[in-house]
Amino acid sequence: MNFLTEHGIGSYGELESKLTAVSARRDAAHAEIKRVESRSTELALVMKHAGTYRQLKPLYDRYRKSNDKEKFLRGHESEIILFEAAARELKRLGAVPLPTTESMKTELAKLNTEKERLLTEYKTARTEAQEYDTVKQNVEALLAVPKEQEQQRRHELE
């Protein structure tokens, strides 16, 4: 009863609506965490490919200017393949033009901060939802007891 009065709940319907609201808040926070994690993973991939791209770009430029491309390719085939693969992936990820390393690090830091905030919000909402659910189950159990007692009395009277 104390929980119900502390939270301003005067009816079973109010309890259900509070449980629904806090569950929705928990689910929304969880969905946002997944979105942030997805963007962080994508950004880490862009950073990896951008590093490879930047590292091998001078070599690739020398290859393109080379008079004997076949000879140059034989000597640097693996690096050229890596460069071209990184360029394809960056294009596929929509990272063209190439973002600066600093801007990607800044965005990643913001995403990590947002994820921590969302995790705190999610854990709070999850705990609240568990409390409301426990109270709801207790109220349902209390409401069921008189019905059972009434059925027993009817059975005894028959």
N, C-alpha and C positions, 0 to 999 in steps of 0.2 A: 504494500500500500504506500509506503514511504516513497518509493521510486515514482509511483504514479503522481503523487501530489507534488513532488519536487519538479517534475517535468510538466506540470499543469495538464495532466490527462484526467478527464472526468468521465470518459466513456470508452467502451470497447472499440467503437468506431474511430475515436481519436487515437487510440493506441495503434490500430491498424494503419491509419494514415501516417502517423509518425514513423512507423516501421517501413512503410512503403517509401516515404521521402528519404529516409536515411539510407535505405538500400539503393535507391536511385542515385544518391550522391556517391555512394561507394562504387557503384558500377560505372558512373561517369569518370571518376578519378582513375579507375582501373583502365578504362578505354584510353584516357589521356596518357597514362603511363606507357601503354603499348605504342601509341602514336609517337611519343618522344623517343622511346627505345628504337623504333623503326627508323626515325630520322637520324638518330645518333649512329646507327649501324651504317646507314647510307652515307653519311658524312665521313665516317671513318674510311669507308671504301673509296670515296672521292679523294680523301687526303692521301691514301696509299697510292692510287693511280696517278695523282698529280705529282707526287714525289718522284715516281718512276719517270713520268713524262718530262719533268723539269731536268732531271739528272741526265737523261739520254737525248734531249732535244739538240744540244750542240753536235753530238755524234751524228744524229739523223740529218741535220743540216749539212754536215760535211759529206754525208753519203749522197744527198740530193745534188750537191755541187760537183761531185766527183766525175772525172772524165771516164773512168773505168768502173762503172757501177758493179759489174759482176765481181771483179777482184775485191772491191771494198766490201761487198755483201758477204763474200766468202770469209773475210777476216773478221766481220762484226755481225754475223747473221743473228746470233741470239739476242744481242742488244737491240738490233733493228726490229726483230719480231716483238720483243718486250715493249718497245716504244710504240709500235703500231697497235698492239693490243691495248696498252694504256690509253692511247688516243681514242680508240673505238669505245672503250668502256666509259671514258669521260663524256663522250658524245651521247652514249646510251643513257647515262645518268643525268644528262641535261646540264653538265658542268662546263658548258662552252658559252662564253669565254671562261677561261680557267680562273676560278676565284683565288684570291691571295691566301697564302698559308695562314696569315694572321687573322683574316676574316673567318676562315674555317675553324681555327682554334677558339676564337671568340664565340662563335655560334655553338661549338661543342661545349664550352664552359657554361653558356646560358642554358643549354639543354640539360646538362648535368644538374645545375641548380634547380631548374624547373622540375626535373625528375625527383629530386630529394624532397621538394615541397609537396609534390603530388603523392609521394610515398607516405609522407606524414599525414596528409589529408586522408588518404586511402585507409591507413591503419586506424586512424581515429574513427572514421565512418564505419569500418568493419567492426570495431569494438562496440560502438554504439548500436549497430544493427544486431549484434549478438546479444547485447543487454536487452534491447526491446523484444527480440525474439524469445528470450528466456522468460521475460515478464509476461509476454503474450501466452506462452505455453502454460505458465503458472496460473494465469487468469482463466484460461480454458479448462484447466484441471479443476480449479475451484468451482467454476460454473457447472462442471459435469458432476461433481459430488452430490449436490442436492437432487439432481435428476435420478442418480443411482439410488439414493436413499428413498426417494419417492416410489421408485419401481419396487424396491424391496418391501416397503410398507404395503403396497397394493398386493404384492405376492403373498405377504403374510396374512392379509385380510381375506384372501380367497380361500 
